[in-house]
Amino acid sequence: MLRENELAGTKPNQMIDSTSAHLEQIDNLKQQVSYLTENSAKLSEQVELLSQSNQDLSLSKESLTERFDVVTENNVKMAQGHADKIMEFNNQLSLANEEVTRL
């Protein structure tokens, strides 16, 4: 009832101006909602792409870790093989030195 009394005291031009302002605000809010909805969809797509990239990187990391482990294992085996050959060579050298000393 108070609102009716307020409206009764306003001039038609004031009501038209007020209504126009409200309609303009509604249009602005609709545009903002549209903009935010569009950006939300774009952000969702980006999140999905980032999630996929993260999964790909995790797989790559696992693959590299496995390859590193294999290479490390091979290097250890190769180093052990070299150490065994060096020890055998040293033994033969010691035997040769003993033989030379004995002669």
Secondary structure, 3 states (H helix, E strand, C coil): CHHHHHHHCCCHHHHHHHHHHHHHHHHHHHHHHHHHHHHHHHHHHHHHHHHHHHHHHHHHHHHHHHHHHHHHHHHHHHHHHHHHHHHHHHHHHHHHHHHHHHC
